[in-house]
């Protein structure tokens, strides 16, 4: 068997299965309310597309014009449906990845806002302490230490409350930072996953901003869509081409026979017949 023909057929079938899986999953996501009916319909349509493409190629010369036209249009439309399904599948995967990271980013933003408020509380408390110190220092500047000490003593309860507030805010910030740590780790993991697409974005657009990353992802999806299903069908058609060619060559070969006899004896006028000569047909 011709290895090129074998590998073309095998690769075409495998690509068709992959394309069909992505397409059916994508179509089921688009029409999520009718999951199993879409899966069944998509499976049969994918199988019918392959059979139709093979049948159309092998019988092109004998099919009526209207049948050839309809089959060609049907295969083209089915390829478009498959491509849209693949696009939907890959887009859904990208959106889900962004959604999961987006939720984490939202949680981190909320935590950061809380940390900012707690730091503002600490700043306000520090300013209050400075004001108390400033009041005592003014009394001391007037060389009235006794009054200053009494003023300082009268501030003890207020100072204790302010310091307690500062301690509480610091403890809250520490708890929030501990809560933020695993979320930040998730963000770093997501950034590792999208790392390769950043290089693609820089290669295509020279930058890796958010908009450029989205454009790069769409470019990759379109590239996969344009090559996956068309390549699968072309490989299957190519395998059919080789099969059809082999069949035609076999039909054109004449029957070949071999004999186990030697040369027939003759004197130029009389031919001597050898009765025990065995004629064997050689298999093509």
N, C-alpha and C positions, 0 to 999 in steps of 0.2 A: 504494500500500500504506500502511495506517495505520502511522505511525512508532512510536506507542506499542506497538502489537502487535509490530513488528519488534524494537524495543529490548528489550522484555520477553522475547521468545523468545531473542534473542542473549545477553542478560545471564544468563538462566536456564541456558542451555547452558554458558556460560563458568564460572559458579559451580558447576555440576554437575561439570565437568571438574576444577576446583580441589578441590572437596570429595572427589571420587572419588580423586584423587591422594593427598591427605592421609590419607584413610581407608584406602586400600589399603596405603600405606606404613606406617601405624600398625598395621594388622592383621598385616602381614608381620613387623613388629618384635615383636609379641606372640607370634606363632607362627613364630619365626625358623627352626625346624628344617625347615619346609616352605615355604620362601620362594616359589618359583615356583608351586606349586599354589595358595597363598593369593592371589598376584597374579592368576592366571587366574580363580579363583573370584570374587574381589572385583570384577574388571573386568566380568565377565558379570552379576553381581548388581547392580552400579551401573547398567549399561545397562538391565537388566530392570526396575529400580525406576522409571526415567524413563518407559519404555514403558508399564508397568503403570499408573502415575499418569495419563498422558495417555489411555490406553485407557479407564480407569475413568471419567474425567470425561466423555469424549465419548459413552460408551455406558451411562451410569448408568440411564437410563430403560428400557432394553431388557434389561439384564442380570438374571438371576434373583437372588433375595435371597441365596442361599448364595454365589454367585460374587462378588457385591458385598461381602459380609461378609469372605470370604477375601481378596480383593484388597486391601481396606482394611487388614485386619490385617497382611497381608504387606508392604504399603508402609510401615506404621507400624514394623514390626519392622526392615525394611531401613534406615529412617531412624535407628533406634536403633543399629544396627550401624555405620552410617556415622559417627554422632556419637561412638561409642566409639572407632572407628578414628582419627578426627580428634583426639580427646582423647589417645589413645595417642601419636600422632605429635608433638603439641605438648609433651606431658609428657616424651617422650624427648629432644626438643631442649633443654628446660630442664634435664633431669637431666645431659645430656652437657656442657652449659655449666658447671654446678656441679661436675661431676666433674673437668673440666679445670682449673678454678680451684682446686678442692680439692687436687689433686695439687701445684700450684704452692705453695699455702699450706703444705702439709706439708713441702715442701723448704725453704721459707723458715724454718719453725719449727725444722727440724733445724740449719740454718746458724746461726740465732740462738742455739740451745743451745750449739753449738760456740764461738761468739764469747763467750758468757757464761763458759764454762770457761776460755778463754784469758785473759779479763780477770781471772778469779779467780786464775790463775797469776801474772799481773802484780802483783796486789794482794799475794799471798803473798810474792812475791820482794821487793817494796818493803818489806814488813814485816820480812823477814829482813835487808835492808840497814839498816833503822832500828835493829834490835837490835844489829847489829855496831857501828853508829855510837854507840849508847847505851853499849855496853861500853867503847869507847875514851874517850868523854866522861867516864865515871866515873873512869877512871884519871887523865885530865887534871885533873879536879876535885881530886884528891889531890895536885896539884902534882908529879906524876911524869911529866914529858913524855917522858923517854927510854923509860920502860917503855911509855908510850902509843904511841910511834912503833914500837917493836918489835911491840907487839900489832897495830898497824895493818898492818904489813908481813906479819905472819903470816896476816892475813885476805885478802891480795891474791888468792890462788888461789880462795878461796870467793867473794869479791866478783866476780871475773871470771866465774865460773860462773853466779852469780845474774844479772849483767848480760846474759850470753849467753842465759840463759833468757828474760829480759824481751824482748830483741831478737827472739828466735825467736817468742815469743807475739805480739808486735806485727806481725811479718811474716805470721804465720798469720791474724791478724785482718784484715789488709789483703787477703790472698788470698780469704778468706771473703766479705768485703764486695764484692769484684769479682765473685765468683760469684753473690752475692745480687742485684746490680744488675739484670741482665736479667730475673730472676724478679720483682723488684718492678715492673719496667716492664710485664710481662704482667699483673700484678694491677691496675695502673692502667688498662690497656686493658680488662680485664673490668669494672672499676668504671664505665668510660665506657659500656660496653654496657648495663649494668643501671641506668644513671642514670635513664632515663625511667620505669622501673618504680618507682623510689624515689618519684618525684613522684606516681605513681598510688597507691602505698601511703600516702603522707602525705595525699592527698586522701580516701582511703577510711577510713583508721584514725587519721590524725593523727600517725603515727610511721612510721619506716622501719627498724625492727629486723628481724632475720633472719626471725623468725616472721611479721611483718607483710608482708615481701616475698614470702614463700611464699604467704600468703593472697591477696595482690594478683595473683600469677601465676596461681593457680588461678581467681580471679575472671575474669581476662582469657581464660583458656582456655575456661571455661564459657560466657562471653559469645559467643566465636567459634563454639563448638559449637552453641549454641542458635540462631544466626542463619544459619550458612552453608548447611547442607543444606536446612532448611525454606524459606528464602528462595528457593533455586534451584528447588525443586519448585513453590512457589507462583507464581513468575514463569512457569514453563513451563505450568502449569495456566491462568494468566491469559491467556497467548497462545492456548491452545486455546479459551478462552472467546470471545475475539474472533473466532477462525477459525470457530467453530461459529455464532456470531451472524451473521457475514457470509454463511455458507452458507444459514442460515434466511431471511435477508432476500432473498437472491437467488432462493430458491425461491418466495417470496411475491410477487415482482414480476410483473405481467401483461405479456403480449407487447404492445409498442407499435409501431404502424405509422405511416408518413408517406406522403403522396401528393404527387406533383409536379404534380397537376392543379389547375385553378381551380374556382370554384363551379359546380355543375351548373345548367344553364339549365332553368327550368320556368315554366309559366304558372299553376301552382296545380293543374292537372288532369293534365297530361302532363309526364313527366320525360324529358328528352333525355339519352341515354346517350353519354358521351364515351369512345370506344374506346381512345384513346392515353394514358389515365391510368396512371402507373407507381406501384405500391405497393411500398414498401421497409420491411423490418423493421428497427427500431432495436435495436442491440445493448445489452444491459443492462450 
